[in-house]
């Protein structure tokens, strides 16, 4: 296309826009519902939420209880029999033992999570969270006794940068809760839960959610990460599948894993149909011009088009 032709088309475009004429005979499709409003999508997949997939035995340690996604497609685990913290595959086999939980009295480590650098382990004997380097070096602890006497599950949200600890004490006073801390141990928030025997927790980055398992009701409940009191859905857990009550929970992609510690079994559930709590990007708000503003804008476009056409010179 020559420079002259390009200028002519630009001028005509401005002129046509300024006169308010359609650029083509086809009109754009209209959305009868208006523009999509930002918020939460709750569409469920065809398979529904929580369809049971399979179960595999865990035979390398009969005390595996806590699990979490290690960020590389495998699982972190804790053993309250050997105080071992390590990595295992989703096939139930051990990959490696990382270290022995040894801070405080070093007994009964339950939950485990990672922020991608350090590991965090809940200790229900000392009512604390123990912090370790990836190589297992002790980095310190912080107490959670003011919020729970039984810190059971734990998970980490890279969005908020917070640790979420499950108050697993089987009591109604104080009620069970999800307690949020900074990675340094500062208390951020407490969300009261209706269930009374919560165990494991798992963060789901794809859906901006936290899944929590309740062994008394044998339910996995999905909470909105933006407001942990908002329930997005729930489904039956390991007891319903004849595997006994579960403990630790982990999410990898579209699969949620529950560790049924009583039968040393790792169960998997389909969460591809789980709703998302990820907030949509707010649409750009364009101020209304009003009738006079619109007329002025169209006039400017028409003048611009006319000016370009007048200025056009053959090359």
Secondary structure, 3 states (H helix, E strand, C coil): CCHHHHHHHHHHHHHHHHHCCCCCCCCCCCCCCCCCCCCCECCCCCCCCCEEEEEEECCCCCCEEEEEECCCCCEEEEECCCCEEEEECCCCCEEEEEEECCCCCCCCEEEEEECCCCEEEEECCCCEEEEECCCCCEEEEEECCCCCCCEEEEEEECCCCEEEEEECCCCCCCCCEEEEEECCCCEEEEEECCCCCEEEEEEECCCCEEEEEECCCCEEEEEECCEEEEEEEEEECCCCCCCCCCCCEEEECCEEEEEEHHHCEEEEEECCCCCECCCCCCCCCCCCCHHHHHHHHHHHHHHHHHHHHHHCCCC
